[in-house]
Amino acid sequence: MTRHLEWTVGLDLVEEGGRTRAEARLDTGTSTLTGHGSARCNPADADVPVIGDDLAASRAMKDLAGKLMREANREMEAVGAGTLPRRTGPGYGWPEAVT
């Protein structure tokens, strides 16, 4: 079965007083998640607004990605799928050698 979904991501940037704030929004059609990020210009550095935009936007999207991953983990746990390996010990070698 083929499924086609379209999710919309929006990003707003505001720069004021050497500080850039970003808000990233994901709209899935059934829910909305929001991530935030910011950047500030060091007073000793040249003011290059595009750098602040890039930093704030990437931080907002990283925050949004983390929230989406945590939501996926909750949904997997709700249906009985574990999100962490159930084993203990190293991921390599012989299990009987682990004490």
Contact map, one row per residue, 1 for C-alpha under 8 A:
111000000000000000000000000000000000000000000000000000000000000000000000000000000000000000000000000
111100000000000000000000000000000000000000000000000000000000000000000000000000000000000000000000000
111110000000000000000000000000000000000000000000000000000000000000000000000000000000000000000000000
011111000000000000000000000000000000000000000000000000000000000000000000000000000000000000000000000
001111100000000000000000000000000000000000000000000000000000000000000000000000000000000000000000000
000111110000000000000000000100000000000000000000000000000000000000000000000000000000000000000000000
000011111000000000000000011110000000000000000000000000000000000000000000000000000000000000000000000
000001111100000000000000111100000000000000000000000000000000000000000000000000000000000000000000000
000000111110000000000001111000000000000000000000000000000000000000000000000000000000000000000000000
000000011111000000000001110000000000000000000000000000000000000000000000000000000000000000000000000
000000001111100000000111100000000000000000000000000000001000000000000000000000000000000000000000000
000000000111110000000111000000000000000000000000000000000000000000000000000000000000000000000000000
000000000011111000011110000000000000000000000000000010011000000000000000000000000000000000000000000
000000000001111100011100000000000000000000000000000000000000000000000000000000000000000000000000000
000000000000111111111000000000000000000000000000100000000000000000000000000000000000000000000000000
000000000000011111110000000000000000000000000000000000000000000000000000000000000000000000000000000
000000000000001111100000000000000000000000000000000000000000000000000000000000000000000000000000000
000000000000001111110000000000000000000110000010000000000000000000000000000000000000000000000000000
000000000000001111111000000000000000011110000000000100000000000000000000000000000000000000000000000
000000000000111101111100000000000000011100000000000110010000000000000000000000000000000000000000000
000000000000111000111110000000000001111000000000000000011000000000000000000000000000000000000000000
000000000011110000011111000000000001110000000000000010011001000000000000000000000000000000000000000
000000000011100000001111100000000111100000000000000000001001000000000000000000000000000000000000000
000000001111000000000111110000000111000000000000000000001001100100000000000000000000000000000000000
000000011110000000000011111000011110000000000000000000000000000100000000000000000000000000000000000
000000111100000000000001111100011100000000000000000000000000000100000000000000000000000000000000000
000000111000000000000000111111111000000000000000000000000000000000000000000000000000000000000000000
000001110000000000000000011111110000000000000000000000000000000000000000000000000000000000000000000
000000100000000000000000001111110000000000000000000000000000000000000000000000000000000000000000000
000000000000000000000000001111110000000000000000000000000000000000000000000000000000000000000000000
000000000000000000000000001111111000000000000000000000000000000000000000000000000000000000000000000
000000000000000000000000111111111100000000000000000000000000000000000000000000000000000000000000000
000000000000000000000000111000111110000000000000000000000000000100110000000000000000000000000000000
000000000000000000000011110000011111000000000000000000000000000100000000000000000000000000000000000
000000000000000000000011100000001111100000000000000000000001111110100000000000000000000000000000000
000000000000000000001111000000000111110000000000000000000011101100000000000000000000000000000000000
000000000000000000001110000000000011111000000000000000111111101000000000000000000000000000000000000
000000000000000000111100000000000001111100000000000100111011000000000000000000000000000000000000000
000000000000000000111000000000000000111110000000000110110000000000000000000000000000000000000000000
000000000000000001110000000000000000011111000000000100000000000000000000000000000000000000000000000
000000000000000001100000000000000000001111101110000100000000000000000000000000000000000000000000000
000000000000000000000000000000000000000111111000000000000000000000000000000000000000000000000000000
000000000000000000000000000000000000000011111100000000000000000000000000000000000000000000000000000
000000000000000000000000000000000000000001111100000000000000000000000000000000000000000000000000000
000000000000000000000000000000000000000011111110000000000000000000000000000000000000000000000000000
000000000000000000000000000000000000000010111111000000000000000000000000000000000000000000000000000
000000000000000001000000000000000000000010001111100000000000000000000000000000000000000000000000000
000000000000000000000000000000000000000000000111111100000000000000000000000000000000000000000000000
000000000000001000000000000000000000000000000011111110000000000000000000000000000000000000000000000
000000000000000000000000000000000000000000000001111111000000000000000000000000000000000000000000000
000000000000000000000000000000000000000000000001111111100000000000000000000000000000000000000000000
000000000000000000110000000000000000011110000001111111110000000000000000000000000000000000000000000
000000000000100000010100000000000000001000000000111111111000000000000000000000000000000000000000000
000000000000000000000000000000000000000000000000011111111100000000000000000000000000000000000000000
000000000000000000000000000000000000111000000000001111111110000000000000000000000000000000000000000
000000000000100000011100000000000000111000000000000111111111000000000000000000000000000000000000000
000000000010100000001111000000000000110000000000000011111111100000000000000000000000000000000000000
000000000000000000000000000000000000100000000000000001111111110000000000000000000000000000000000000
000000000000000000000000000000000001110000000000000000111111111000000000000000000000000000000000000
000000000000000000000111000000000011110000000000000000011111111100000000000000000000000000000000000
000000000000000000000001000000000011100000000000000000001111111110000000000000000000000000000000000
000000000000000000000000000000000010000000000000000000000111111111000000000000000000000000000000000
000000000000000000000000000000000011100000000000000000000011111111100000000000000000000000000000000
000000000000000000000001110000001111000000000000000000000001111111110000000000000000000000000000000
000000000000000000000000000000000010000000000000000000000000111111111000000000000000000000000000000
000000000000000000000000000000000000000000000000000000000000011111111100000000000000000000000000000
000000000000000000000000000000001010000000000000000000000000001111111110000000000000000000000000000
000000000000000000000000000000001000000000000000000000000000000111111111000000000000000000000000000
000000000000000000000000000000000000000000000000000000000000000011111111100000000000000000000000000
000000000000000000000000000000000000000000000000000000000000000001111111110000000000000000000000000
000000000000000000000000000000000000000000000000000000000000000000111111111000000000000000000000000
000000000000000000000000000000000000000000000000000000000000000000011111111100000000000000000000000
000000000000000000000000000000000000000000000000000000000000000000001111111110000010000000000000000
000000000000000000000000000000000000000000000000000000000000000000000111111111000000000000000000000
000000000000000000000000000000000000000000000000000000000000000000000011111111100000000000000000000
000000000000000000000000000000000000000000000000000000000000000000000001111111111110000000000000000
000000000000000000000000000000000000000000000000000000000000000000000000111111111110000000000000000
000000000000000000000000000000000000000000000000000000000000000000000000011111111000000000000000000
000000000000000000000000000000000000000000000000000000000000000000000000001111111000000000000000000
000000000000000000000000000000000000000000000000000000000000000000000000000111111100000000000000000
000000000000000000000000000000000000000000000000000000000000000000000000000111111110000000000000000
000000000000000000000000000000000000000000000000000000000000000000000000000110011111110000000000000
000000000000000000000000000000000000000000000000000000000000000000000000100110001111100000000000000
000000000000000000000000000000000000000000000000000000000000000000000000000000000111110000000000000
000000000000000000000000000000000000000000000000000000000000000000000000000000000111111000000000000
000000000000000000000000000000000000000000000000000000000000000000000000000000000101111100000000000
000000000000000000000000000000000000000000000000000000000000000000000000000000000000111110000000000
000000000000000000000000000000000000000000000000000000000000000000000000000000000000011111000000000
000000000000000000000000000000000000000000000000000000000000000000000000000000000000001111100010010
000000000000000000000000000000000000000000000000000000000000000000000000000000000000000111111010010
000000000000000000000000000000000000000000000000000000000000000000000000000000000000000011111000000
000000000000000000000000000000000000000000000000000000000000000000000000000000000000000001111100000
000000000000000000000000000000000000000000000000000000000000000000000000000000000000000001111110100
000000000000000000000000000000000000000000000000000000000000000000000000000000000000000000011111110
000000000000000000000000000000000000000000000000000000000000000000000000000000000000000011001111110
000000000000000000000000000000000000000000000000000000000000000000000000000000000000000000000111111
000000000000000000000000000000000000000000000000000000000000000000000000000000000000000000001111111
000000000000000000000000000000000000000000000000000000000000000000000000000000000000000011000111111
000000000000000000000000000000000000000000000000000000000000000000000000000000000000000000000001111
